[in-house]
Amino acid sequence: MDRLAEHYLNLGVLATYGPGIVAGLWVTLATAVATVVLGITLGLLMAVVLAARVPVLRQAVVVWIEVFRTLPQLAVIIVLYFGLPYADITLSPFWATVGALGAVLSAFAAEIFRSSIQALPPGQWDAARALGFRFRGTFFLVILPQAVRLAIPLLTNRAIAITKGTALGTAVSLPELLGRAQSAMAIAANPSPLTLAAALYLVLFLPLVVASRWLEATRVTPR
């Protein structure tokens, strides 16, 4: 046990490198929040375009969804950070990571919203029309609120999976949690910083996992 504690819970190493690793937690948290806001907002907008059936916009959205559901997140980050400067667009490591992860999340979010909209019974549309609602009123006042409620558990799961990709930001020198822990481990020649990083990931994501399971258990399907 002493050897285990010496290697993975070395208090001297944690005292030296802990503050820097905790600072990385705030970078990870900011990146995750920005990714979720960007991804879900774009995904919802694309789902609205798909529901509106505007031919040109619909095709553009379909291409976006298929491309970003297919590409690896790391490849998108690298393209945004190293490729865009050739088009005179320079992104910081933070915004390159957020833009890449947000684009990937938006593709999955759009599909989740679309499937949630399609899961609603056709009678919802018919009832709204019978009450005199046109498409816009029916969609935004009747259909979309119910679809969002249905989509929340799936969105939570997908957001957790994708925002853990903030660690990929180390490829473009984003000073996030895992990158700082790996640097500290290399300098100290001791894996204790990774133990701290793992504990902080649990603190950050475990409440979201629990919330996702609770939402899944309490979800009510519209009749």
N, C-alpha and C positions, 0 to 999 in steps of 0.2 A: 504493500500500500504506500509505503514511503517513496518508493521509486515511481509509482504511478503519480503521486501528488507532485513529486519533483519535476516530472516531465509535463504534466497536463494542468496542474494547479499551482504552479510556482508563484508564490505571493510576491517575491521580489521582482520577477519579470512582469507580473500583472501591474504592480505599483509603478513600474517604470513606463510601460507602454499602454497601460489602461486608458489614461486620459485621451491619448491620440485615437485609440480605437473607438471610444465613446463619441468623440467628435465625428468620426466616420459614420456612426449611427445616425446622426442628424442629417448628414448628406444623403444617406440611404433613405431615410424617412421622407425628406423633401423630394427626392427623385421619385419615390413610390407614389406619393400624393399627386405630384404633377402628372405622372404617367396615367394614373387612374382617371383624373379629371379630364385630361386630353383624350384618352382612349375611349372612355364611355360617352363623352360629349360627341365626338366624331362618329362613334358607332350609332348613337341614337339618330343623329342627323342623316346618316346613310340609310338607316332603316326607314325613316320617313320618306326619303327619296324613292326607295324600293316600293313602298306602299303606294306612293303617288303615281307610279308607273309612267314617269316622264322618260321616253325612250332613250335620248342621248345621255342624260344624267344617269339613268339606270344602268346603261352599259358601262359607263365610267366607274360607277360604284362596284359593279360586279368584278371588273378588272382589278380594282384596288383590293377588294376582299380576297380574291384568288391569289394575287401576288403576295400580299402580306401574311396570309395564312400559310403560305408555302416557304417563304424565305426564312432562314435561321436568324434569330434576333441579333447574334453577333455580326453577321454579314451586313445587316441593315445599319447597325451602329458604325461599322467601319466605313461603309459607303458614305454615310452622312458626314462623318468627321473628316475623312481623308479625301473623299471624292468631290464634295460640294465646293471646296476652295477653288477647284478648276473652273467652276462657274461663277467665281467671285462671291461665293456665299460661305462665310466662315462661322461655324457653330462652336461654342464652348463644349468641353467634355460633358457638362451637365445637360445642355440642351440637345446635344447629339444623342445622348443616352435616352433622354425623355422623348425626343422625337421618334427615335427608332422603336422603343418599347410601346409608346403611345400609338404608333401606326399599326403595330402588330395587334395590340389589344383592341383597337378600333375595328379591325377586320373581324375578330371573333365576336366582339360586342354587337356588331351589326347583324351577324348571323343569329345570335341569341335573341336579339329584339325581334328579328324577322320571324323566327320560329315561334316566339311567344305570341306575336300578333296572329299568326296563322292558327295557333292552338285555340284561339277563342272561338266559340260556337258561331256559325253564320247568323244565328238568330239575333245576336247582338247588333249586327249591322241592320238587319231587317226591322228590328224594334225601333232603332234610332230613326230610320227613314220613315217609319210609320208615324213618328212623332214630329216629322217635318224637318229633321236635321239633314243638311247637305253633307258632302264628303268631309269637308274640313271640320265641321262641328262634330260629326260622328267620330272621326278619327281622333281628334285631340281631346274631346270631352268624354267619350265613352270607351273607345278601344285602347288608346295609348296608356291611360292610367292603369287599366287592368293588365296590359301586357308588361308594363314596367314591374308591377308587383310579381308577376310570374317569373320575370327574368332575373330578379335580384339574387336568388341563390346561385344560379349558374354564373352570373356575372361576378359574384364574390369569389367563387372557386377559380375562375379564369383570371381574375385580377391578381389573386394571390400567386398563381403559377407564373404569370408574366412579370410581376413586380419583383419576384425573387431574382429575375434576370438583371437587376441593378448591379449585381456583382460583375456582369459582363462589361460594365463601364470601366473596369480596370484596364481594358484593352486600349482605351483612349485617355488613360491617366486620370480618371475620375477618382477623387480621394474618398471612396465610399468605405463601408464597414469591412468587407472581406479583403479588399485591397490593402487597407492599412494593417489588418491582422496578418496577412501574408508577409508584408514587408517587415513587421515587427518580429514575426517568427524567424525570418531569414537572418535578421540582425542578431537576435538573441540566441539563435540556434536552439530554440525551445518552442514546442507547439502550444504552450499555455495561451498565447494570444488568440489562437484559433478556438480554443475552448471558450474564451470570453466572447468571441464573435458569435459562436454557435448559441450561447446563452442569450445574447442580445437579439439574435434572429428569432429565437423562441418568444422572447418578450414582445417583439414587434408583430409577429405573424400569428402566434397561437390564439390571441383573442379574435382575430379575423376568422380563423378556422372554426372556432367554437360558435361564433356568430353565424357563419355560413351553415353549419349543421342545424342550428336552432331555426334559422329561416327556412331551411329545407323541410324540417319537421312540422313547421307551422303554416306552410304554404297551403293556400286554399285555391283550388281550381274553380274558375267561374263556371256556372251552369248555364 
